[in-house]
Structure formats: C-alpha cells, structure tokens
Amino acid sequence: MAAFQAVVPYHTYTVGHVWFFVSLVLSAATSLRGASRVMALGMTFFQLPLPVPSWWAGRWWLLRLGYYKLTRPKEQAEDWVWIVDHTVQMGVEKCFVILGVRLSAVSHPARGLRHEDVEPIALCPVRQSHGEVVSQQLEDSIEKTGVPREILGDQGSELKAGVESFCQHHPETSYIYDIKHKTAVVLAHELEGDPRWQEFTHLAAQTKPRVQQTALAFLAPPKQRTKARYMNLESVLRWGSATLRFLDRQPREGSPELDPHHLEEKRGWLTGFREPLTVWHELLQIIAATASFVRTHGLSRGAHRTLQKILTPLAQSARPKAVSQHLLTLVAEQSFQAKHPERLLGRSEVIESVLGKLKRLEQDQAKGGFTGLVLGVGALVATTTREVVQKALETVSTKDVLDWCKQTLGQSVQAKRKAAFAVHDKTEQKWDQFREAG
C-alpha cells in the first residue's frame, strides 16, 4: 500500500493509482474504460477509501509513460539491434517504428524476445514513405544508440530500399531478413502453383457454411485468412489431417448421432487429399522447425549445419527436401554476416506483437488515423516498474505530450472530419434561420 500513499507533486492521484491503471492496460489487455471500471470494482470490493481515476486520466498517464520511455537516454553501444516495421491506419500516413535490444542482453539458446526486452527507439509517422525517407529516419536515430550492429525486419519495398541504403553508408550494420516472413514467402511459392492446394482450400471454404448449422459443426474447418494466409495455414492443415483421422475411425467406432451418409457427403472429399496432406505437413514441419531454430538459437557461423541435422529427418519426399535445402542456404547466407562468436537475431515477431497490441489499445480511435495513442508503443515495451512510472510522472508533463503530438502527428483524420462537419453544421444553421425569417 506504500505506492498508494506516494503522491507526485502537482498530481491528484498516487503513484499506486497510475501504476495499477497502466498495468491493467499493458499486462491484462484491459481497455482504457475497462481499467477504470476494474479499479472502481476493486476499491468497492476491498472497501478501500481511495478515489477512482477516469479512463481519460489513465489515457494521459499512458501517453506520458510512453513518451518517457521513448525519449529517455539510451546507452550508446556497438551491439544494438534495431527491429523495424511500418504500421498503417486510416488515412495516408504510415508510422515507421524502431524497437531496439542489445545483443549482449540476449542469451542463446533462449526464448523469443518479449515486450519488456526491447526499448522504443523511434516513432516516425509520415505521409509518404519510400527508401530515401526510411534511410533518413534510420540516420536520425543513430544519435540515440549509435550505429546499430544489425537491422532486422521484413523486405517490404520501401523498407528494403531504405535499410540497404543505410547499410551502404554504414557497412558495420547487417541487414537480416526476418525468417518468419521468408518462410512464408517460400511456402507461398510452393503452394500458389499447386492446383491441388487451390482445390483443397476452395473445398474447405465451401464446407464451412454447409456444416456449421448441422450436427457436424464440430468438424467445421477454421476460417481462412485473406491477409498473410501463408503465415497462418497451420490451422487449416491440422484440421484436414485431424478430420481425415476421424473419418478413418468411423467404420470401426461409429457414432449413433452421426449419419454416415451425411458425413460422407460433407467430408468425403478429404479422402482424396491423403497424399497431398502428407507432403504439405512435411513442408509445414520444415518451415516451423527452421523458424523455431532461428528464434531460439539466432544466426551464428555454422548455424546451418546444426539446422541441417534437425531438418533431414523431417523431409521424406522430393518437394520438402528441396524446400529444406533452400532454407538451409538462406540460413547459411544470413549466418555468414555474424562474426565469431556473435549470434545475430533472426526473428522480428516482437514488433508485430507490439503493433498488434497497439491496435487493440486504440480500438475505434484507429478509425481516425494516428492519434497520441501511438505513444502506446513506448508504454507497451521495456519494463514498467513503480520507479519507472514515478519517473515518468515527475519528468514528463501533459504539455510535453501535446507538443510531441502537434509536431509529430499534425492533424488527425478525426480532427479534419470534425472541422469539416463543424463548418457544414454552421452553414445549415444559417440556412434554417433564413428559411424561418422568410
């Protein structure tokens, strides 16, 4: 309860209030309004004579915390890794995000990076983004950490052009292609030209609406994503294999609740995909094993030889063997950029997770383009202790956040909409007055 007795000068609520509120939002996936309600419920339930902050007050606390983490000094070092990506919302703006972690702080083999492991380096909303813009944004970020040892991200056109230009001026920096995106590209190449795969996904999509209101609803296939579908097809393949095994058991076990003819009508087509499903599963296993290996072991000299021992038993047929060799070649090329005994990072999933959590935090506000809540990226990463919260409250004012938003974001889509509609409403009001006067 000591935190609920410590009050920062010029603040109404205690450090405990702020810490509790932001923890609900950052760690418990609670909405801003939900965090306020949870705190009210907690105070009532435990009969605590403490005031309850509004969600709006909590929003400002979150922005001040994010601003503090973003702008606080970072240690200058030669082993920084910058993890980069773009995020988009309604409107023409894109936001270039850089998260950082030092190689000396990452142990291998280990778990993947978590939000608290990385620091916010840069948030750069722009109306137009291309290679030159990205390169300049990277150059501007050098003053915060020094020249990074590695830049990790996907190979979107503007991102790739900008990072490669940066690396030409800074040869000590290695550009590493995120292995998850690379394996998705390899898998897409394998499956897009496979007519059997196209047929399988088409039939699976047709099957879902036919059975979801029947006794066979428990066998309905998962919804297929249209975006990044090759990064998320595991569920479809698992469904195909599991359903096929279920059908194989029915002649022996049976079920009085299921009509065999109905079952055959709705699911019988799967039996024609027994062999392709086996091959596709091998492909999926090889890709998953490669991504997992790079995630936990990183990229070091000779890493491909260790990976080869893992992949060899998984590839039994020609296509999986070819994909396995392709991925081994890629890992070898990427690993060659590491210096002995250095281990570079190879997966950028942490930034995708942070940006996904940001969109959950923004909810409907994302429909108005980028708002101050983009500072939530800073709040979501790095550690959030009582000391960090108190330091943020002591050093960052609401004016600091407002100035940053004005200089960095400009006018949001929502603000432009309000301005446009306000003029329209005034015009309509005058027209009504004129009509009445006539």
C-alpha positions as CSV (number, residue, x, y, z in Angstrom):
1,M,0.0,0.0,0.0
2,A,3.0,2.3,0.2
3,A,2.6,3.1,-3.5
4,F,-0.9,4.3,-2.8
5,Q,0.5,6.8,-0.3
6,A,3.2,8.3,-2.5
7,V,1.9,11.4,-4.4
8,V,3.9,13.1,-7.1
9,P,3.9,16.9,-6.7
10,Y,1.0,18.6,-8.7
11,H,-0.8,15.2,-9.1
12,T,-4.1,14.3,-7.7
13,Y,-3.7,10.5,-7.7
14,T,-0.9,8.4,-6.2
15,V,1.8,6.5,-7.9
16,G,-0.1,3.4,-7.0
17,H,-3.1,4.5,-8.9
18,V,-1.1,5.2,-12.0
19,W,0.9,2.0,-11.8
20,F,-2.2,-0.1,-11.2
21,F,-4.1,1.5,-14.1
22,V,-1.3,1.2,-16.7
23,S,-0.6,-2.4,-15.6
24,L,-4.2,-3.3,-16.2
25,V,-3.9,-1.9,-19.8
26,L,-0.4,-3.2,-20.6
27,S,-0.4,-6.5,-18.9
28,A,-4.0,-7.6,-18.6
29,A,-5.2,-6.4,-22.0
30,T,-7.8,-4.2,-20.4
31,S,-9.3,-1.3,-22.4
32,L,-8.9,2.2,-21.0
33,R,-12.5,2.4,-19.9
34,G,-12.3,-1.2,-18.6
35,A,-9.3,-0.4,-16.5
36,S,-11.2,2.4,-14.8
37,R,-14.1,0.1,-14.1
38,V,-11.9,-2.6,-12.8
39,M,-10.3,-0.1,-10.4
40,A,-13.7,1.0,-9.2
41,L,-14.8,-2.6,-8.6
42,G,-11.6,-3.3,-6.7
43,M,-11.9,-0.3,-4.5
44,T,-15.5,-1.3,-3.7
45,F,-14.9,-5.0,-3.3
46,F,-11.9,-4.5,-0.9
47,Q,-13.6,-1.4,0.8
48,L,-10.7,0.8,0.1
49,P,-11.3,4.5,0.7
50,L,-9.5,5.5,-2.5
51,P,-10.7,7.7,-5.4
52,V,-11.1,6.1,-8.8
53,P,-9.5,7.7,-11.9
54,S,-11.4,8.2,-15.1
55,W,-10.3,6.5,-18.3
56,W,-9.3,9.9,-19.7
57,A,-6.9,10.5,-16.9
58,G,-5.5,7.0,-17.4
59,R,-5.0,7.7,-21.1
60,W,-2.8,10.7,-20.3
61,W,-0.8,8.6,-17.9
62,L,-0.2,6.0,-20.6
63,L,0.9,8.6,-23.1
64,R,3.3,10.2,-20.6
65,L,4.8,6.8,-19.8
66,G,5.2,6.1,-23.5
67,Y,6.8,9.5,-24.1
68,Y,9.2,9.0,-21.2
69,K,10.4,5.6,-22.4
70,L,10.7,6.8,-26.0
71,T,12.8,9.9,-25.1
72,R,14.8,8.8,-22.1
73,P,18.6,8.4,-22.9
74,K,19.7,5.0,-24.3
75,E,23.1,3.6,-23.8
76,Q,25.5,4.2,-26.6
77,A,26.9,0.8,-27.8
78,E,28.0,-1.1,-30.9
79,D,25.8,-4.1,-30.4
80,W,22.4,-2.7,-30.8
81,V,19.8,-4.5,-32.9
82,W,17.1,-2.3,-34.5
83,I,13.9,-4.2,-35.2
84,V,11.9,-2.2,-37.8
85,D,8.4,-2.2,-39.3
86,H,5.7,0.1,-40.6
87,T,2.2,0.3,-39.2
88,V,-0.8,1.9,-41.1
89,Q,-4.2,3.1,-40.2
90,M,-7.0,5.1,-41.9
91,G,-5.6,7.9,-44.0
92,V,-2.4,8.2,-46.0
93,E,0.0,8.2,-43.0
94,K,2.4,5.4,-42.1
95,C,4.3,5.1,-38.9
96,F,7.9,3.8,-39.0
97,V,8.7,2.0,-35.7
98,I,12.1,1.1,-34.4
99,L,12.5,-1.1,-31.4
100,G,15.9,-1.9,-30.0
101,V,17.7,-4.5,-28.0
102,R,21.4,-5.1,-27.3
103,L,22.9,-8.4,-28.4
104,S,24.7,-8.6,-25.1
105,A,21.3,-8.7,-23.4
106,V,20.1,-11.7,-25.4
107,S,21.1,-15.2,-24.4
108,H,21.1,-18.2,-26.8
109,P,19.6,-20.7,-26.9
110,A,16.7,-18.9,-25.3
111,R,13.1,-17.9,-25.5
112,G,12.0,-15.3,-28.1
113,L,12.1,-11.6,-27.3
114,R,9.3,-10.3,-25.1
115,H,7.9,-6.8,-25.0
116,E,9.8,-5.9,-21.8
117,D,13.1,-6.9,-23.5
118,V,13.1,-4.1,-26.1
119,E,13.4,-0.4,-25.9
120,P,11.5,2.1,-28.1
121,I,13.9,3.9,-30.3
122,A,11.8,5.8,-32.8
123,L,8.2,6.5,-33.8
124,C,8.1,8.3,-37.2
125,P,4.6,9.0,-38.7
126,V,4.9,10.3,-42.3
127,R,2.5,11.0,-45.1
128,Q,4.8,9.4,-47.7
129,S,7.3,6.7,-47.2
130,H,9.9,5.4,-49.6
131,G,13.5,4.3,-49.5
132,E,15.0,7.7,-49.0
133,V,12.6,8.5,-46.2
134,V,13.3,5.3,-44.4
135,S,17.1,5.8,-44.8
136,Q,16.9,9.3,-43.3
137,Q,14.7,8.0,-40.4
138,L,17.4,5.5,-39.6
139,E,20.1,8.1,-39.9
140,D,18.3,10.3,-37.5
141,S,18.1,7.5,-34.9
142,I,21.8,7.0,-34.7
143,E,22.2,9.7,-32.1
144,K,20.1,7.7,-29.7
145,T,22.1,4.4,-29.7
146,G,24.9,4.8,-32.1
147,V,25.2,2.9,-35.4
148,P,23.4,-0.5,-34.9
149,R,25.1,-3.8,-35.4
150,E,22.0,-5.3,-37.0
151,I,18.7,-4.1,-38.6
152,L,16.0,-6.8,-38.5
153,G,12.8,-6.7,-40.5
154,D,10.9,-7.9,-43.5
155,Q,11.6,-6.9,-47.1
156,G,8.8,-4.6,-47.9
157,S,9.8,-2.4,-50.9
158,E,10.4,0.9,-49.1
159,L,11.8,-0.7,-46.0
160,K,14.3,-2.9,-48.0
161,A,15.4,0.1,-50.1
162,G,15.9,2.3,-47.1
163,V,17.8,-0.2,-45.0
164,E,20.0,-1.2,-47.8
165,S,20.9,2.4,-48.5
166,F,21.6,2.9,-44.8
167,C,23.9,-0.2,-44.7
168,Q,25.9,1.1,-47.7
169,H,26.8,4.1,-45.6
170,H,27.3,2.0,-42.5
171,P,29.0,-1.3,-43.6
172,E,29.3,-2.4,-39.9
173,T,25.5,-2.9,-39.9
174,S,24.0,-6.2,-41.1
175,Y,20.5,-6.3,-42.6
176,I,18.8,-9.6,-41.6
177,Y,15.6,-10.7,-43.2
178,D,13.1,-11.9,-40.7
179,I,12.9,-15.7,-41.0
180,K,9.2,-15.9,-40.4
181,H,8.4,-13.7,-43.4
182,K,11.0,-15.6,-45.5
183,T,9.5,-19.0,-44.8
184,A,6.0,-17.6,-45.6
185,V,7.3,-16.5,-49.0
186,V,8.9,-19.9,-49.6
187,L,5.7,-21.6,-48.6
188,A,3.6,-19.3,-50.8
189,H,5.9,-20.1,-53.8
190,E,5.3,-23.8,-53.2
191,L,1.6,-23.7,-52.8
192,E,0.4,-21.0,-55.1
193,G,1.3,-23.0,-58.1
194,D,-0.1,-26.2,-56.7
195,P,-3.6,-26.9,-58.2
196,R,-4.3,-29.5,-55.5
197,W,-3.7,-26.9,-52.8
198,Q,-6.1,-24.4,-54.5
199,E,-8.7,-27.2,-54.8
200,F,-8.2,-28.1,-51.1
201,T,-8.7,-24.6,-49.8
202,H,-11.6,-24.0,-52.1
203,L,-13.4,-27.1,-50.9
204,A,-12.6,-26.3,-47.2
205,A,-14.1,-22.8,-47.6
206,Q,-17.3,-24.3,-49.2
207,T,-17.6,-26.8,-46.4
208,K,-17.7,-24.4,-43.5
209,P,-21.1,-22.8,-44.2
210,R,-22.6,-26.2,-45.1
211,V,-21.9,-27.8,-41.8
212,Q,-21.8,-25.0,-39.2
213,Q,-25.6,-25.3,-38.5
214,T,-25.6,-29.1,-38.5
215,A,-24.7,-32.0,-36.3
216,L,-21.3,-31.9,-38.0
217,A,-20.5,-28.4,-36.8
218,F,-17.7,-29.7,-34.6
219,L,-15.9,-30.7,-37.8
220,A,-16.2,-27.3,-39.4
221,P,-12.9,-26.0,-40.9
222,P,-11.2,-22.9,-39.5
223,K,-11.8,-19.6,-41.2
224,Q,-9.1,-18.9,-43.8
225,R,-7.4,-15.6,-43.6
226,T,-7.0,-13.4,-46.7
227,K,-4.1,-11.5,-45.3
228,A,-0.8,-13.2,-44.5
229,R,-2.6,-16.5,-45.2
230,Y,0.7,-18.4,-45.8
231,M,1.9,-17.4,-42.3
232,N,-1.3,-18.9,-40.8
233,L,-2.2,-22.0,-42.6
234,E,-1.2,-24.4,-39.9
235,S,-4.7,-24.5,-38.5
236,V,-6.2,-25.5,-41.9
237,L,-3.7,-28.3,-42.3
238,R,-4.2,-29.5,-38.8
239,W,-7.9,-29.5,-39.4
240,G,-7.5,-31.6,-42.6
241,S,-5.4,-34.2,-41.0
242,A,-7.4,-34.5,-37.8
243,T,-10.7,-34.7,-39.8
244,L,-9.2,-37.4,-42.0
245,R,-8.2,-39.5,-39.0
246,F,-11.7,-39.0,-37.6
247,L,-13.3,-40.3,-40.8
248,D,-10.9,-43.3,-40.8
249,R,-12.1,-44.3,-37.3
250,Q,-15.8,-44.1,-38.1
251,P,-16.2,-47.5,-39.8
252,R,-14.7,-49.1,-36.6
253,E,-16.1,-46.9,-33.9
254,G,-19.1,-45.2,-35.4
255,S,-21.4,-42.8,-33.6
256,P,-25.2,-43.1,-33.3
257,E,-25.5,-39.3,-33.5
258,L,-23.9,-39.1,-36.9
259,D,-25.5,-40.2,-40.2
260,P,-22.7,-42.0,-42.2
261,H,-24.2,-40.8,-45.5
262,H,-24.3,-37.2,-44.3
263,L,-20.8,-37.5,-43.0
264,E,-19.6,-38.9,-46.3
265,E,-21.4,-36.2,-48.3
266,K,-19.9,-33.3,-46.3
267,R,-16.4,-34.7,-45.6
268,G,-15.8,-37.5,-48.0
269,W,-13.8,-35.2,-50.4
270,L,-11.0,-35.2,-47.8
271,T,-10.0,-38.8,-48.6
272,G,-8.8,-37.7,-52.0
273,F,-6.2,-35.4,-50.3
274,R,-4.4,-38.0,-48.2
275,E,-1.1,-37.9,-50.1
276,P,-1.0,-34.1,-50.6
277,L,-1.8,-33.5,-46.9
278,T,1.2,-35.7,-46.0
279,V,3.5,-33.6,-48.3
280,W,2.1,-30.3,-47.0
281,H,2.6,-31.4,-43.4
282,E,6.2,-32.1,-44.2
283,L,6.6,-28.6,-45.7
284,L,5.0,-27.1,-42.6
285,Q,7.2,-29.1,-40.2
286,I,10.3,-28.0,-42.0
287,I,9.3,-24.3,-42.0
288,A,8.2,-24.4,-38.4
289,A,11.5,-26.1,-37.3
290,T,13.5,-23.6,-39.2
291,A,11.7,-20.6,-37.7
292,S,11.9,-22.1,-34.2
293,F,15.6,-22.8,-34.6
294,V,16.4,-19.3,-35.7
295,R,14.2,-17.9,-33.0
296,T,15.9,-19.7,-30.1
297,H,19.5,-20.1,-31.4
298,G,19.9,-16.9,-33.5
299,L,22.3,-16.7,-36.5
300,S,25.9,-17.7,-35.9
301,R,28.7,-19.0,-38.1
302,G,27.9,-22.7,-38.9
303,A,24.3,-22.5,-37.7
304,H,23.0,-24.1,-41.0
305,R,25.0,-27.3,-40.2
306,T,23.2,-27.6,-36.9
307,L,19.9,-26.9,-38.5
308,Q,20.5,-29.5,-41.2
309,K,20.6,-32.2,-38.6
310,I,17.1,-31.1,-37.5
311,L,15.6,-30.9,-40.9
312,T,17.0,-34.0,-42.6
313,P,14.7,-36.5,-40.7
314,L,11.6,-34.3,-41.5
315,A,12.0,-34.2,-45.3
316,Q,10.9,-37.6,-46.7
317,S,9.7,-36.6,-50.2
318,A,11.2,-34.5,-53.1
319,R,9.4,-31.2,-52.5
320,P,10.1,-31.0,-48.8
321,K,13.7,-31.9,-49.4
322,A,14.0,-29.1,-52.0
323,V,12.5,-26.6,-49.6
324,S,14.7,-27.8,-46.8
325,Q,17.8,-27.2,-48.9
326,H,16.5,-23.7,-49.9
327,L,16.1,-22.7,-46.3
328,L,19.5,-24.1,-45.3
329,T,21.1,-22.0,-48.0
330,L,19.2,-18.9,-46.7
331,V,20.3,-19.5,-43.1
332,A,23.9,-20.1,-44.2
333,E,23.9,-16.8,-46.1
334,Q,22.4,-14.8,-43.2
335,S,24.6,-16.5,-40.7
336,F,27.7,-15.6,-42.6
337,Q,27.1,-11.9,-41.6
338,A,27.7,-12.9,-38.0
339,K,31.2,-12.5,-36.5
340,H,32.6,-15.3,-34.4
341,P,31.3,-15.9,-31.7
342,E,28.5,-13.5,-32.3
343,R,24.8,-14.5,-32.7
344,L,22.6,-12.2,-34.6
345,L,18.8,-12.1,-34.2
346,G,16.7,-13.6,-36.9
347,R,13.0,-13.1,-36.0
348,S,11.1,-9.9,-35.6
349,E,7.9,-11.2,-34.2
350,V,8.2,-9.0,-31.1
351,I,7.5,-5.8,-33.2
352,E,4.5,-7.5,-34.9
353,S,3.1,-8.4,-31.4
354,V,3.6,-4.8,-30.1
355,L,1.9,-3.3,-33.2
356,G,-1.0,-5.7,-32.9
357,K,-1.4,-4.8,-29.2
358,L,-1.3,-1.1,-30.1
359,K,-4.3,-1.6,-32.5
360,R,-6.2,-3.4,-29.7
361,L,-5.4,-0.5,-27.4
362,E,-6.6,2.1,-30.0
363,Q,-9.8,0.2,-30.9
364,D,-12.2,2.6,-32.6
365,Q,-9.7,5.5,-32.3
366,A,-7.7,3.9,-35.1
367,K,-10.5,4.9,-37.5
368,G,-9.4,8.5,-37.1
369,G,-5.8,7.8,-38.2
370,F,-2.8,8.2,-35.9
371,T,-3.5,9.9,-32.6
372,G,-1.4,10.4,-29.5
373,L,-2.1,6.8,-28.6
374,V,0.7,5.8,-31.0
375,L,2.9,6.6,-27.9
376,G,1.4,3.5,-26.5
377,V,4.2,1.7,-28.4
378,G,6.6,3.2,-26.0
379,A,4.5,2.3,-23.0
380,L,4.0,-1.3,-24.2
381,V,7.7,-2.1,-24.3
382,A,10.5,-2.2,-21.8
383,T,9.9,-2.8,-18.1
384,T,7.2,-0.9,-16.2
385,T,8.0,-0.7,-12.6
386,R,6.8,1.6,-9.9
387,E,10.1,3.5,-10.2
388,V,9.6,3.9,-14.0
389,V,6.1,5.2,-13.5
390,Q,7.1,7.7,-10.9
391,K,10.0,8.9,-13.0
392,A,7.6,9.4,-16.0
393,L,5.2,11.4,-13.9
394,E,8.0,13.6,-12.4
395,T,9.7,14.4,-15.7
396,V,7.0,14.4,-18.4
397,S,4.2,16.9,-18.4
398,T,1.0,16.9,-20.4
399,K,2.3,19.8,-22.4
400,D,5.3,17.7,-23.4
401,V,3.0,15.1,-24.9
402,L,0.8,17.7,-26.6
403,D,3.8,19.3,-28.2
404,W,5.1,16.0,-29.4
405,C,1.7,15.1,-30.9
406,K,1.5,18.5,-32.6
407,Q,5.0,18.4,-34.1
408,T,4.9,14.7,-35.0
409,L,1.4,13.8,-35.9
410,G,-0.2,17.0,-37.1
411,Q,-4.0,17.0,-37.6
412,S,-5.6,13.6,-37.4
413,V,-8.3,12.3,-39.8
414,Q,-10.8,12.6,-36.9
415,A,-9.8,16.3,-36.3
416,K,-10.2,17.1,-40.0
417,R,-13.6,15.4,-40.0
418,K,-14.7,17.5,-37.0
419,A,-13.5,20.7,-38.6
420,A,-15.3,19.9,-41.9
421,F,-18.5,18.9,-40.3
422,A,-18.4,22.0,-37.9
423,V,-18.4,24.3,-40.9
424,H,-21.2,22.3,-42.6
425,D,-23.4,22.5,-39.4
426,K,-22.9,26.3,-39.2
427,T,-24.0,26.7,-42.8
428,E,-27.1,24.6,-42.3
429,Q,-28.0,26.6,-39.2
430,K,-27.9,29.9,-41.1
431,W,-30.0,28.4,-43.9
432,D,-32.6,27.3,-41.3
433,Q,-32.7,30.8,-39.9
434,F,-33.1,32.3,-43.3
435,R,-36.0,29.9,-44.1
436,E,-37.8,30.8,-40.8
437,A,-37.3,34.5,-41.4
438,G,-38.8,34.2,-44.9
